[in-house]
Amino acid sequence: LGAQRRAQEGSLLHRLIDGENIIEIEDIAASAQPSSFGARAALTEAGAHSMLWVALRREGKLVGAFNIYRTEVRSFTDKQIALLQNFAAQAVIAMENARLITETRDALEQQTATAEVLAVINASPGNLAPVFDAMLEKAHKLCGITFGSLQLYENGKVRAVAVRAISEDLAELLRQPMKPRPGSSLSRLLAGERFVQNIDLLELAERFPDDPRMKLSAARGLRTGLFVPLRKESEFLGYISAFRDQVRSFSEKEIALLENFAAQAVIALENARLITETREALEQQTATAEVLQVINSSPGDLAPVFDAILEKAMHLCGAAFGELRARDGDSFRSAATRGVPDAFAEYRRNNAFVAEPGSLGARILAGEQVVQVLDLKDEDVYRAGYRNRRALVDLGGARTALVASLRKDGTVLGFIIVYRQEVRAFTDKQIAVLQNFADQAVIAMENARLLGELRQRTEEVAELNRGLEMRVAEQVEELGRVGRLKRFLAPQLAELIVSQGDEKILESHRREIVVVFCDLRGYTAFTETAEPEEVLDFLREYHGALGPLVAQFEGTLDQFSGDGIMVFFNDPLPCPNPAERAVKMAMAMREGAGALIADWRARGRDLGFGAGVAQGYATLGQIGFSERSGYTAIGTVCNVAARLCSEARDGQILLSQRVNVALKGSVATEQIGAVSLKGLTQPVVAYNVPLAATQPALRVIEGGPQSV
C-alpha cells in the first residue's frame, strides 16, 4: 500500500480520479472490482474484508483519499460515511495550510537568500569571487543541489570561476577554458534556449565519449544536471550548472529560482564591469594628468617625461618591462627604459639596436601604427636566429609584446614598447592606453622641438638686431637688384640669384627638364582679319589668364611670343614630379583658354588651343646683354615639345612617351600612336590628355573632332 503506482483503468484510484467521492466495498474477497499490483491479495492477507474510500479534493481537484478497512464483512453506516467525509474535509484544510506555510517559508528563504546575495554584492564592489560563492551556496540549499559551478564565457570559451562540492580534479578541469561542442548543453544555451536540463548524465557521457568534462562528471557521481544561462540583453555571459547525485528532475519552481540567481550574477558582473571601467578611466586620467604635469614642469627636457610615460604605461597595461625608443635614421636609440632584466640590459649596452627584417622596429618603420605579438618566440624572426630577438626572449624573458608608434604628420619619431614575460594578449583598452601615452610622448617631443626652435630664433633675432644697421644697406641694394632682375627673369630665378649673391646659376649647364609649348589654333587667320587693337585686347586677356599659372605651378617662363608660350620645369630650381607639374599646368591652361575662346567664338572668332609636352636633357643658361637679358633652354627636347604642339588639334595636349612614363598614372592619358614630327628622323609615340567632363567643350578647328 505504501508503494507509488499509477492508476489503472477501472481501478479504485481511477474511479476517484474520474470524479467519485465515496467508494465502499462490503466484501473485498467477493468483489468483482478490478485489482492492480496485487492489492487484493495483500489486503486479504492482512485480514481486511470491508473497505471505505473517501476522496480528498481541493477546488474539485483530487489531492488524496481516506482508506479505512474492517476485518469482518460489515457495511459502513451513513453516519460513519458522513463522519469520514468530515475528516476528509479537515485533512484538505490541513494540507492547504501546510502548503501555504511551506510556500511562505520557501518564499521567505528565497527572499532572505536574495537579500544576502545582494548584501554580498554591495559589500564586494568589483570582487566577484565572494558573490559567486554566496550564490552557489544559497542555490544549493534552496534547490536541493549536490554539486554546482558558475562558469563565464570569454573569447569563445567557458571556464569555471566558482565551484561547490565538486572533487578537486573535476574542479581543476572545469577551470580550464573549453570551447562549446556541437550538440552540447553549452551549444544549446548559446543558441538561445532558456535552460537545458539533462535527466541523466550517464546517458550523455555515453553519447559524448570524447568529452573529458562529461566523462569525469559522470565518474564523480553527477547525474541530473540543470544549466541556466547568464544573459545581458541578448549577450551570453556564461551559465550556472546544478547537479544532483540521483536521477531527479528539477521543478519549474527550482528552475525559476536558479534563473533568479543567474539574474543576480549578471547584475554583479555588470557592476564589476562598470566599477572596473570607472577605476581604469580614473587611473588613466590621473596618469595622463601626472604626465602632462611632468611635461609642463620640464620644458625642453624629455628624459623625465619619457620616464613618467613609460612608468604609467607599464602600470596600466600590466607589463613586466618596457622601452621608449627615438628615431635615429633607419634605426632607433634608447630614450627610456624601465624594469629591463639585467642580462638583457647588459646585452643592450654592448650591442647596437638594429631593425632586423620582420622585427618590431622594422614593422613600425614600414608604417604600422600598433603591433602586438602574442608570442615573440613563435615568430620567424626568432626561429631564424636574429640576435636581437633571441636576446629579447632568452635574456629578457619577453613573450608577449605591444608596440605603439610615435608619429607626427605621418613621420615616425620613435615607439613605446611594453613586454609581458608570459604569453597573454593585451586588451583593446590597454592598446588604446598605450596609444594615448604615445600621443603624449609626441606632444612632449614637439614641445621640445618648438622650444628649441624658439630659443634658436631668439638668438638669431638678437644676432640680426646687432647687425641691423649694416644689413639695411645691403637689403636696399638687394631689393634694387631683385627689382631690376624681375623685369627680365622669372620671380623665383631673380630671388635665387640675389640670395646666392652672384649669377653663377645662370651660367651654361646641362640638366633634364620638362618643356611645355602651347599656342592657339586659328590665330594666324584671326590676326589677318581682325584689327590690331582687337588682337592686342585678346592677347592681354590670353596672357593674363595663362601667365599666372606658370608661377602657380612653379615653372620657369622661357618666352611669350604672340600666342605661343614656352615654359620648362626642374630648372633653375629642381622640383619634385616635374612631369606631373608640367602636364597639370597645361591642363589648367587648356581650361583657362577654353573659357576665353568660348567668349571670342561668340564674337565670331574661330580659335582653339593645343599644347605639347616633352622631357629630356637641354643646355640652359643666360642670353642677352647687360641691359636686357633672358634665361632659356636649348635642345631637342624643346623642338619635340614645339612639334607636338603643332601636331596637337584643338583641345589636345600631346605628351612624349617619356613624359607619360614619368606620370606613373597620376594623370589619365590615351595613346595616339607613332607621330612623325617635322625635323625629327624617327616617329615619336604620342599620348593625349583627354578633356575632363567638367571642362568647357572645345570645337576642333582644321579637321579635328568637334564637340557636341
C-alpha positions as CSV (number, residue, x, y, z in Angstrom):
1,L,0.0,0.0,0.0
2,G,2.9,2.3,0.6
3,A,4.4,1.9,-2.9
4,Q,3.8,4.6,-5.6
5,R,1.7,3.4,-8.5
6,R,-0.2,4.7,-11.5
7,A,-4.0,4.5,-11.7
8,Q,-5.0,1.7,-14.0
9,E,-8.2,1.7,-16.0
10,G,-11.2,0.7,-13.8
11,S,-9.2,0.7,-10.5
12,L,-10.5,2.3,-7.3
13,L,-7.9,5.2,-7.8
14,H,-9.0,5.6,-11.3
15,R,-12.7,5.9,-10.2
16,L,-11.7,8.7,-7.7
17,I,-9.8,10.5,-10.4
18,D,-12.9,10.2,-12.7
19,G,-14.9,12.0,-10.0
20,E,-16.4,9.5,-7.5
21,N,-16.1,10.8,-3.9
22,I,-17.2,7.7,-1.9
23,I,-16.3,4.0,-2.8
24,E,-17.5,1.3,-0.4
25,I,-16.8,-2.5,-0.9
26,E,-18.6,-4.7,1.6
27,D,-16.6,-7.9,0.9
28,I,-13.2,-7.4,-0.8
29,A,-12.7,-11.1,-1.4
30,A,-16.1,-11.5,-3.2
31,S,-15.9,-8.1,-5.1
32,A,-15.7,-8.0,-8.8
33,Q,-13.7,-4.7,-8.6
34,P,-10.5,-5.0,-10.7
35,S,-7.3,-5.2,-8.6
36,S,-3.9,-3.9,-9.6
37,F,-0.4,-4.6,-8.4
38,G,-1.6,-7.5,-6.2
39,A,-3.5,-5.1,-3.9
40,R,-6.5,-7.6,-3.3
41,A,-4.2,-10.4,-2.2
42,A,-2.3,-8.0,0.1
43,L,-5.5,-6.7,1.7
44,T,-6.9,-10.2,2.1
45,E,-3.6,-11.5,3.6
46,A,-3.7,-8.5,6.0
47,G,-7.2,-9.6,7.2
48,A,-9.2,-6.8,5.5
49,H,-12.8,-7.7,4.4
50,S,-14.8,-4.4,4.2
51,M,-13.4,-1.1,3.0
52,L,-14.4,2.6,2.6
53,W,-12.6,5.2,0.4
54,V,-13.4,8.9,0.7
55,A,-11.8,11.3,-1.7
56,L,-9.8,14.4,-0.6
57,R,-10.5,17.3,-3.0
58,R,-9.4,20.9,-3.2
59,E,-11.4,23.0,-5.6
60,G,-12.6,19.9,-7.4
61,K,-9.0,18.5,-7.8
62,L,-8.2,15.1,-6.3
63,V,-5.3,15.5,-3.8
64,G,-5.6,12.2,-1.9
65,A,-8.1,9.8,-0.2
66,F,-9.0,8.3,3.2
67,N,-8.9,4.5,3.1
68,I,-10.3,2.5,6.1
69,Y,-10.8,-1.2,6.4
70,R,-12.7,-3.8,8.7
71,T,-11.5,-7.2,9.5
72,E,-15.1,-8.6,9.2
73,V,-17.6,-8.3,6.4
74,R,-19.8,-5.4,7.7
75,S,-21.1,-2.3,5.8
76,F,-20.4,1.2,7.0
77,T,-23.4,3.3,8.1
78,D,-24.3,6.6,6.5
79,K,-23.3,8.4,9.7
80,Q,-19.9,6.7,9.6
81,I,-19.5,7.7,5.9
82,A,-20.5,11.3,6.8
83,L,-18.0,11.3,9.6
84,L,-15.2,10.2,7.3
85,Q,-16.2,12.9,4.8
86,N,-15.9,15.4,7.6
87,F,-12.4,14.1,8.5
88,A,-11.5,14.3,4.7
89,A,-12.6,17.9,4.6
90,Q,-10.4,18.7,7.7
91,A,-7.5,16.8,6.1
92,V,-7.8,19.0,2.9
93,I,-7.8,22.1,5.2
94,A,-4.7,20.8,7.0
95,M,-2.9,20.0,3.7
96,E,-3.7,23.5,2.3
97,N,-2.4,25.1,5.5
98,A,0.7,23.1,5.2
99,R,1.1,24.0,1.6
100,L,0.7,27.7,2.3
101,I,3.1,27.5,5.2
102,T,5.6,25.7,3.1
103,E,5.3,28.2,0.2
104,T,5.6,31.1,2.7
105,R,8.6,29.6,4.3
106,D,10.2,28.9,0.8
107,A,9.4,32.4,-0.3
108,L,10.9,33.8,2.8
109,E,14.0,31.7,2.4
110,Q,14.3,32.8,-1.2
111,Q,13.9,36.4,-0.3
112,T,16.4,36.0,2.5
113,A,18.9,34.3,0.2
114,T,18.3,37.0,-2.4
115,A,18.9,39.7,0.2
116,E,22.0,38.0,1.5
117,V,23.4,37.7,-2.1
118,L,22.7,41.4,-2.8
119,A,24.4,42.3,0.5
120,V,27.5,40.4,-0.6
121,I,27.3,42.2,-4.0
122,N,27.2,45.6,-2.2
123,A,29.9,44.6,0.3
124,S,32.3,43.4,-2.5
125,P,32.1,46.0,-5.3
126,G,34.2,44.7,-8.2
127,N,35.1,41.5,-6.4
128,L,33.1,38.7,-7.9
129,A,34.5,35.6,-6.1
130,P,32.6,36.0,-2.8
131,V,29.4,36.9,-4.8
132,F,29.6,33.8,-6.9
133,D,30.4,31.6,-3.9
134,A,27.4,33.0,-2.0
135,M,25.1,32.4,-5.0
136,L,26.1,28.8,-5.3
137,E,25.7,28.3,-1.5
138,K,22.1,29.7,-1.5
139,A,21.1,27.9,-4.7
140,H,22.4,24.6,-3.4
141,K,20.4,25.0,-0.2
142,L,17.1,26.1,-1.8
143,C,17.1,23.9,-4.9
144,G,18.4,20.7,-3.5
145,I,21.7,20.8,-5.4
146,T,24.5,18.4,-4.7
147,F,27.2,19.8,-7.0
148,G,27.4,23.1,-8.8
149,S,29.5,25.7,-10.6
150,L,29.3,29.2,-12.1
151,Q,31.1,29.5,-15.5
152,L,31.9,32.6,-17.6
153,Y,32.0,32.8,-21.4
154,E,35.1,34.7,-22.6
155,N,36.7,34.7,-26.1
156,G,34.6,31.8,-27.3
157,K,35.3,29.6,-24.3
158,V,33.8,28.8,-20.9
159,R,35.7,28.4,-17.6
160,A,34.6,27.9,-14.0
161,V,35.1,30.9,-11.7
162,A,33.2,29.3,-8.7
163,V,32.6,25.6,-7.8
164,R,30.8,23.9,-4.9
165,A,31.0,20.4,-3.5
166,I,33.0,19.2,-6.6
167,S,36.0,17.0,-6.4
168,E,39.3,18.8,-6.9
169,D,40.3,17.0,-10.2
170,L,36.9,17.9,-11.7
171,A,37.1,21.5,-10.4
172,E,40.5,21.9,-12.0
173,L,39.2,20.6,-15.3
174,L,36.2,23.0,-15.2
175,R,38.6,25.9,-14.6
176,Q,40.3,25.2,-17.9
177,P,38.8,27.2,-20.8
178,M,36.7,25.0,-23.1
179,K,35.1,25.6,-26.5
180,P,31.5,24.5,-26.9
181,R,31.0,21.2,-28.6
182,P,28.2,20.7,-31.2
183,G,25.1,19.4,-29.5
184,S,26.3,20.0,-26.0
185,S,24.4,21.9,-23.3
186,L,26.6,24.9,-23.8
187,S,25.9,25.0,-27.6
188,R,22.2,24.8,-26.8
189,L,22.4,27.8,-24.4
190,L,24.4,29.7,-27.0
191,A,21.7,29.0,-29.5
192,G,19.2,30.8,-27.2
193,E,17.5,28.1,-25.1
194,R,16.0,29.4,-21.8
195,F,17.7,26.5,-19.9
196,V,18.9,23.0,-20.5
197,Q,18.1,20.0,-18.2
198,N,19.9,16.7,-18.6
199,I,17.9,14.0,-16.7
200,D,20.8,11.5,-16.5
201,L,24.4,12.5,-17.2
202,L,25.4,8.8,-17.6
203,E,23.4,8.7,-20.8
204,L,25.1,11.9,-22.1
205,A,28.5,10.6,-21.2
206,E,27.8,7.6,-23.5
207,R,26.8,10.0,-26.3
208,F,29.9,12.1,-25.9
209,P,32.6,9.7,-25.0
210,D,35.4,12.1,-26.1
211,D,34.2,14.9,-23.8
212,P,36.6,14.9,-20.8
213,R,34.3,17.1,-18.7
214,M,31.3,14.8,-19.3
215,K,33.3,11.7,-18.6
216,L,34.8,12.9,-15.4
217,S,31.5,14.4,-14.1
218,A,29.7,11.1,-14.6
219,A,32.6,9.2,-12.9
220,R,32.3,11.6,-9.9
221,G,28.6,10.8,-9.3
222,L,26.9,13.7,-11.1
223,R,23.5,12.5,-12.5
224,T,20.7,15.0,-13.2
225,G,22.0,18.4,-14.4
226,L,20.5,21.8,-15.0
227,F,22.2,24.6,-16.9
228,V,20.8,28.2,-16.6
229,P,22.3,30.9,-18.8
230,L,23.6,34.3,-17.7
231,R,22.5,36.9,-20.3
232,K,22.7,40.6,-20.6
233,E,20.0,41.5,-23.1
234,S,20.9,39.0,-25.9
235,E,24.6,38.6,-25.0
236,F,25.6,35.3,-23.5
237,L,27.9,35.8,-20.5
238,G,28.0,32.3,-19.0
239,Y,25.9,29.9,-17.0
240,I,25.1,28.3,-13.6
241,S,25.3,24.5,-13.6
242,A,23.5,22.5,-10.9
243,F,23.7,18.7,-10.4
244,R,22.1,16.1,-8.2
245,D,23.7,12.8,-7.3
246,Q,20.5,11.0,-8.3
247,V,18.1,10.9,-11.3
248,R,15.5,13.5,-10.2
249,S,14.5,16.4,-12.4
250,F,14.4,20.0,-11.2
251,S,10.9,21.5,-10.8
252,E,9.8,24.7,-12.6
253,K,10.0,26.5,-9.2
254,E,13.6,25.4,-8.7
255,I,14.4,26.4,-12.3
256,A,12.8,29.8,-11.7
257,L,14.8,30.2,-8.5
258,L,18.0,29.4,-10.2
259,E,17.2,31.9,-13.0
260,N,16.8,34.5,-10.3
261,F,20.3,33.7,-9.0
262,A,21.5,33.9,-12.7
263,A,20.0,37.4,-13.0
264,Q,21.8,38.4,-9.8
265,A,25.0,37.1,-11.2
266,V,24.5,39.3,-14.3
267,I,23.9,42.3,-12.1
268,A,27.1,41.5,-10.2
269,L,29.1,41.1,-13.5
270,E,27.7,44.4,-14.8
271,N,28.5,46.2,-11.5
272,A,32.0,44.8,-11.6
273,R,32.5,45.9,-15.2
274,L,31.3,49.4,-14.5
275,I,33.4,49.7,-11.4
276,T,36.5,48.3,-13.3
277,E,35.9,50.7,-16.2
278,T,35.5,53.6,-13.8
279,R,38.6,52.7,-11.9
280,E,40.6,52.2,-15.1
281,A,39.4,55.5,-16.5
282,L,40.3,57.3,-13.3
283,E,43.7,55.7,-13.2
284,Q,44.3,56.6,-16.9
285,Q,43.1,60.2,-16.3
286,T,45.3,60.5,-13.2
287,A,48.3,59.1,-15.1
288,T,47.6,61.4,-18.0
289,A,47.4,64.4,-15.7
290,E,50.7,63.4,-14.0
291,V,52.5,63.0,-17.3
292,L,51.2,66.4,-18.5
293,Q,52.4,67.9,-15.2
294,V,55.9,66.5,-15.9
295,I,55.8,67.9,-19.4
296,N,54.9,71.3,-18.1
297,S,57.5,71.2,-15.3
298,S,60.3,70.0,-17.7
299,P,60.1,72.2,-20.8
300,G,62.6,71.0,-23.3
301,D,63.8,68.2,-21.1
302,L,62.5,64.9,-22.4
303,A,64.2,62.4,-20.1
304,P,61.8,62.8,-17.1
305,V,58.8,63.0,-19.4
306,F,59.7,59.7,-21.1
307,D,60.4,58.0,-17.7
308,A,57.0,59.1,-16.4
309,I,55.2,58.0,-19.6
310,L,56.9,54.6,-19.5
311,E,56.1,54.1,-15.8
312,K,52.4,54.9,-16.2
313,A,52.1,52.8,-19.4
314,M,53.6,49.7,-17.9
315,H,51.4,50.0,-14.8
316,L,48.1,50.5,-16.7
317,C,49.0,47.8,-19.3
318,G,50.2,45.2,-16.8
319,A,53.6,44.9,-18.4
320,A,56.8,43.5,-16.9
321,F,59.3,45.9,-18.5
322,G,59.4,48.4,-21.4
323,E,61.4,50.8,-23.5
324,L,60.8,54.1,-25.3
325,R,63.0,54.5,-28.4
326,A,63.5,57.6,-30.5
327,R,64.1,57.5,-34.3
328,D,67.7,57.7,-35.4
329,G,67.9,57.4,-39.2
330,D,66.8,53.9,-40.1
331,S,67.2,52.6,-36.6
332,F,66.1,53.7,-33.0
333,R,68.1,54.8,-30.0
334,S,67.0,54.1,-26.4
335,A,65.4,57.2,-24.8
336,A,64.0,55.5,-21.7
337,T,63.9,52.0,-20.1
338,R,62.1,50.6,-17.1
339,G,62.2,47.2,-15.4
340,V,64.5,45.7,-18.1
341,P,66.1,42.4,-16.8
342,D,69.8,42.8,-16.0
343,A,71.0,40.3,-18.6
344,F,69.1,41.9,-21.4
345,A,70.1,45.4,-20.2
346,E,73.8,44.3,-20.4
347,Y,73.3,43.0,-23.9
348,R,71.7,46.3,-25.0
349,R,74.7,48.3,-23.6
350,N,77.1,46.2,-25.7
351,N,75.1,45.8,-28.9
352,A,73.7,48.4,-31.2
353,F,70.0,48.2,-31.9
354,V,69.2,47.1,-35.4
355,A,65.8,47.0,-37.0
356,E,66.1,43.4,-38.2
357,P,63.9,42.3,-41.1
358,G,60.4,41.4,-39.7
359,S,61.3,42.8,-36.3
360,L,59.1,45.2,-34.3
361,G,61.1,48.2,-35.2
362,A,61.1,47.3,-38.9
363,R,57.3,46.9,-38.8
364,I,57.0,50.4,-37.3
365,L,59.3,51.9,-39.9
366,A,57.2,50.2,-42.6
367,G,54.1,52.1,-41.5
368,E,52.3,50.0,-38.9
369,Q,50.7,52.1,-36.1
370,V,50.3,49.4,-33.5
371,V,51.9,46.0,-33.4
372,Q,51.0,43.2,-30.9
373,V,52.9,39.9,-31.0
374,L,51.3,37.2,-28.8
375,D,54.4,35.1,-28.6
376,L,57.8,36.5,-29.6
377,K,59.2,33.0,-29.5
378,D,56.7,31.8,-32.1
379,E,57.8,34.0,-34.9
380,D,60.1,33.6,-37.9
381,V,62.4,36.3,-36.6
382,Y,63.2,34.2,-33.5
383,R,63.4,30.9,-35.4
384,A,65.7,32.5,-38.0
385,G,68.1,33.3,-35.1
386,Y,68.2,37.1,-35.3
387,R,70.4,38.1,-32.4
388,N,68.2,40.9,-31.0
389,R,65.1,38.8,-30.9
390,R,66.9,35.9,-29.4
391,A,68.4,38.2,-26.7
392,L,65.0,39.7,-26.0
393,V,63.4,36.3,-25.4
394,D,66.2,34.3,-24.0
395,L,67.8,37.0,-21.8
396,G,64.9,39.3,-21.2
397,G,62.2,36.6,-20.8
398,A,59.8,38.6,-23.0
399,R,57.0,36.6,-24.6
400,T,54.1,39.0,-25.5
401,A,54.9,42.5,-26.8
402,L,52.8,45.6,-27.6
403,V,54.3,48.5,-29.6
404,A,52.8,51.9,-30.3
405,S,54.5,54.2,-32.8
406,L,55.3,57.8,-32.2
407,R,54.2,59.7,-35.3
408,K,53.7,63.3,-36.3
409,D,52.2,64.1,-39.7
410,G,53.0,60.5,-40.9
411,T,56.6,60.7,-39.9
412,V,57.9,58.0,-37.5
413,L,59.6,59.7,-34.4
414,G,60.0,56.5,-32.4
415,F,57.9,54.0,-30.5
416,I,56.9,52.8,-27.0
417,I,57.1,49.0,-26.4
418,V,56.0,47.1,-23.3
419,Y,56.5,43.4,-22.7
420,R,55.0,40.6,-20.7
421,Q,57.0,37.6,-19.6
422,E,54.1,35.2,-20.2
423,V,52.0,34.6,-23.3
424,R,49.0,36.8,-22.6
425,A,47.4,39.2,-25.1
426,F,46.9,42.9,-24.3
427,T,43.3,44.0,-24.3
428,D,41.8,46.6,-26.7
429,K,41.7,49.1,-23.7
430,Q,45.4,48.5,-22.9
431,I,46.2,49.1,-26.6
432,A,44.3,52.4,-26.5
433,V,46.1,53.4,-23.3
434,L,49.5,52.8,-24.9
435,Q,48.5,54.8,-28.0
436,N,47.4,57.7,-25.7
437,F,50.8,57.7,-24.0
438,A,52.4,57.6,-27.4
439,D,50.5,60.7,-28.4
440,Q,51.7,62.4,-25.2
441,A,55.3,61.5,-26.0
442,V,54.8,63.1,-29.4
443,I,53.4,66.2,-27.8
444,A,56.4,66.4,-25.5
445,M,58.8,65.9,-28.4
446,E,57.1,68.6,-30.4
447,N,57.1,70.9,-27.5
448,A,60.8,70.4,-27.0
449,R,61.4,70.9,-30.7
450,L,59.4,74.1,-30.7
451,L,61.1,75.3,-27.6
452,G,64.5,74.6,-29.1
453,E,63.5,76.4,-32.3
454,L,62.2,79.3,-30.2
455,R,65.5,79.6,-28.4
456,Q,67.4,79.4,-31.7
457,R,65.1,82.0,-33.2
458,T,65.6,84.3,-30.2
459,E,69.4,84.0,-30.6
460,E,69.1,84.6,-34.4
461,V,66.9,87.7,-33.8
462,A,69.4,89.0,-31.3
463,E,72.2,88.5,-33.9
464,L,70.1,90.2,-36.5
465,N,69.5,93.1,-34.3
466,R,73.2,93.5,-33.7
467,G,73.9,93.8,-37.4
468,L,70.7,95.6,-38.4
469,E,72.2,98.8,-39.5
470,M,74.8,97.0,-41.7
471,R,72.1,94.8,-43.2
472,V,69.7,97.7,-44.0
473,A,72.1,99.0,-46.7
474,E,72.7,95.5,-48.1
475,Q,68.9,94.7,-48.2
476,V,68.2,98.0,-50.0
477,E,70.8,97.1,-52.6
478,E,69.5,93.6,-52.9
479,L,65.9,94.9,-53.3
480,G,67.1,97.1,-56.1
481,R,68.8,94.2,-57.8
482,V,65.8,91.9,-57.4
483,G,63.6,94.6,-58.9
484,R,65.8,95.0,-61.9
485,L,66.1,91.3,-62.5
486,K,62.4,90.6,-62.2
487,R,61.8,92.8,-65.2
488,F,63.5,90.2,-67.3
489,L,63.6,86.9,-65.3
490,A,61.1,84.7,-63.6
491,P,60.5,85.8,-59.9
492,Q,62.0,82.6,-58.3
493,L,65.0,82.9,-60.6
494,A,65.6,86.5,-59.6
495,E,65.2,85.8,-55.9
496,L,67.6,82.8,-56.2
497,I,70.3,84.9,-57.9
498,V,70.0,87.6,-55.2
499,S,70.1,85.1,-52.4
500,Q,73.2,83.5,-53.7
501,G,74.9,86.8,-54.3
502,D,76.2,86.0,-57.8
503,E,74.9,85.0,-61.2
504,K,76.7,81.6,-61.4
505,I,73.4,79.8,-61.5
506,L,72.8,81.5,-64.9
507,E,75.9,80.1,-66.4
508,S,75.5,77.5,-69.1
509,H,74.8,73.9,-67.7
510,R,73.0,70.8,-68.8
511,R,70.0,69.3,-67.0
512,E,67.0,67.1,-67.6
513,I,63.9,69.3,-67.9
514,V,60.2,69.0,-68.9
515,V,59.2,71.6,-71.6
516,V,55.6,72.8,-72.3
517,F,54.9,74.5,-75.5
518,C,51.4,75.8,-76.2
519,D,49.7,78.2,-78.7
520,L,46.3,78.9,-80.4
521,R,44.7,77.2,-83.4
522,G,43.4,79.6,-86.0
523,Y,45.5,82.5,-84.6
524,T,47.0,83.5,-88.0
525,A,43.6,83.7,-89.7
526,F,42.4,85.7,-86.7
527,T,45.2,88.3,-87.0
528,E,44.7,88.6,-90.7
529,T,41.1,89.6,-90.4
530,A,41.0,91.4,-87.0
531,E,42.0,94.9,-86.2
532,P,45.4,95.3,-84.4
533,E,43.6,96.7,-81.3
534,E,41.3,93.6,-81.2
535,V,44.3,91.3,-81.4
536,L,46.1,93.2,-78.6
537,D,42.9,93.0,-76.4
538,F,42.7,89.3,-77.0
539,L,46.4,88.7,-76.2
540,R,46.1,90.7,-73.0
541,E,43.2,88.5,-71.8
542,Y,45.0,85.4,-73.0
543,H,48.3,86.2,-71.3
544,G,46.5,87.5,-68.2
545,A,44.7,84.2,-67.8
546,L,47.6,81.8,-68.6
547,G,50.6,83.8,-67.3
548,P,49.8,83.4,-63.5
549,L,49.6,79.6,-64.0
550,V,53.3,79.5,-64.7
551,A,54.1,80.8,-61.2
552,Q,51.3,78.8,-59.6
553,F,52.9,75.5,-60.8
554,E,56.4,76.8,-60.2
555,G,57.5,76.7,-63.8
556,T,60.2,78.9,-65.5
557,L,58.8,81.1,-68.3
558,D,61.1,81.0,-71.3
559,Q,59.1,83.2,-73.6
560,F,55.8,84.9,-74.6
561,S,55.8,85.2,-78.4
562,G,52.4,86.2,-79.7
563,D,50.1,83.3,-79.0
564,G,53.0,80.9,-78.2
565,I,54.1,80.3,-74.6
566,M,57.2,78.1,-73.7
567,V,57.6,77.0,-70.0
568,F,60.1,74.5,-68.6
569,F,60.3,72.7,-65.2
570,N,63.1,71.5,-63.0
571,D,65.5,74.4,-63.7
572,P,67.0,76.6,-62.4
573,L,65.3,75.2,-59.2
574,P,64.9,71.4,-59.2
575,C,61.4,70.4,-58.2
576,P,59.6,67.1,-57.4
577,N,57.5,65.5,-60.1
578,P,58.3,67.9,-62.8
579,A,56.4,65.9,-65.5
580,E,53.2,65.9,-63.4
581,R,53.5,69.7,-62.7
582,A,54.0,70.4,-66.4
583,V,51.0,68.3,-67.5
584,K,48.7,69.7,-64.8
585,M,49.8,73.3,-65.8
586,A,49.0,72.5,-69.4
587,M,45.6,71.2,-68.3
588,A,44.9,74.3,-66.3
589,M,45.9,76.5,-69.3
590,R,43.6,74.5,-71.6
591,E,40.7,75.1,-69.1
592,G,41.6,78.8,-68.8
593,A,42.0,79.3,-72.6
594,G,38.8,77.4,-73.2
595,A,36.7,80.0,-71.3
596,L,38.3,82.8,-73.3
597,I,37.9,81.0,-76.6
598,A,34.2,80.3,-75.9
599,D,33.7,84.1,-75.3
600,W,35.6,85.0,-78.5
601,R,33.7,82.5,-80.6
602,A,30.5,84.2,-79.5
603,R,32.0,87.2,-81.3
604,G,32.6,85.2,-84.5
605,R,36.3,84.3,-84.0
606,D,37.2,80.7,-84.5
607,L,40.1,80.0,-82.2
608,G,41.4,76.8,-80.4
609,F,44.1,75.7,-78.0
610,G,46.8,73.0,-78.2
611,A,49.9,72.0,-76.3
612,G,52.9,69.7,-76.4
613,V,54.9,68.4,-73.5
614,A,58.3,66.7,-73.8
615,Q,61.0,65.5,-71.4
616,G,64.8,65.3,-71.9
617,Y,68.1,66.9,-71.4
618,A,68.8,70.5,-72.6
619,T,71.5,73.1,-72.2
620,L,70.3,76.1,-70.1
621,G,71.8,79.5,-69.5
622,Q,71.6,83.2,-69.7
623,I,71.4,85.0,-73.1
624,G,71.3,88.7,-74.0
625,F,73.3,91.7,-72.8
626,S,73.6,93.7,-69.5
627,E,70.6,96.0,-70.2
628,R,68.3,93.2,-71.4
629,S,68.9,89.6,-70.6
630,G,66.9,86.3,-70.5
631,Y,67.2,82.7,-69.4
632,T,66.5,80.0,-71.9
633,A,66.8,76.3,-72.8
634,I,68.2,74.8,-76.0
635,G,68.0,71.3,-77.1
636,T,66.0,68.6,-78.9
637,V,63.5,68.4,-76.1
638,C,62.4,72.0,-76.9
639,N,61.9,71.1,-80.5
640,V,59.9,67.9,-79.7
641,A,57.6,69.9,-77.4
642,A,57.1,72.6,-80.1
643,R,56.4,69.9,-82.8
644,L,54.0,68.1,-80.6
645,C,52.2,71.4,-80.0
646,S,52.0,72.0,-83.7
647,E,50.7,68.4,-84.2
648,A,48.0,68.9,-81.5
649,R,44.5,69.5,-82.6
650,D,42.1,71.9,-80.8
651,G,41.8,70.8,-77.1
652,Q,44.6,68.2,-77.3
653,I,47.7,68.1,-75.0
654,L,50.2,65.8,-76.6
655,L,52.8,64.1,-74.5
656,S,56.0,62.3,-75.4
657,Q,56.4,58.7,-74.2
658,R,59.0,59.7,-71.6
659,V,56.5,62.2,-70.0
660,N,53.7,59.6,-70.0
661,V,56.0,57.1,-68.2
662,A,57.1,59.8,-65.6
663,L,53.4,60.5,-64.8
664,K,53.1,56.9,-63.3
665,G,49.3,57.0,-63.8
666,S,48.8,60.3,-61.9
667,V,47.0,61.8,-64.9
668,A,44.7,59.9,-67.3
669,T,46.1,59.7,-70.8
670,E,45.3,57.9,-74.1
671,Q,47.8,56.7,-76.6
672,I,47.7,58.4,-80.0
673,G,50.3,56.2,-81.6
674,A,53.5,57.0,-83.5
675,V,53.6,60.5,-84.9
676,S,56.1,61.8,-87.5
677,L,57.3,65.2,-86.4
678,K,58.9,67.8,-88.7
679,G,62.7,67.9,-88.2
680,L,62.9,64.5,-86.5
681,T,64.0,61.4,-88.3
682,Q,62.2,58.9,-86.1
683,P,58.5,58.9,-85.3
684,V,57.5,59.8,-81.8
685,V,55.0,57.8,-79.7
686,A,52.5,60.4,-78.5
687,Y,49.8,60.4,-75.8
688,N,46.9,62.8,-75.3
689,V,45.4,64.1,-72.1
690,P,41.7,63.8,-72.7
691,L,39.3,66.6,-71.7
692,A,37.6,66.1,-68.3
693,A,33.8,66.1,-68.2
694,T,33.6,69.4,-66.3
695,Q,35.9,71.4,-68.7
696,P,34.5,73.7,-71.3
697,A,33.9,71.9,-74.6
698,L,36.4,72.9,-77.4
699,R,35.4,72.8,-81.0
700,V,38.2,71.5,-83.1
701,I,39.5,73.7,-85.9
702,E,41.1,72.5,-89.1
703,G,39.7,69.0,-89.2
704,G,39.8,67.9,-85.6
705,P,36.9,66.2,-83.7
706,Q,34.1,68.6,-83.0
707,S,32.4,68.7,-79.5
708,V,28.7,68.2,-79.2
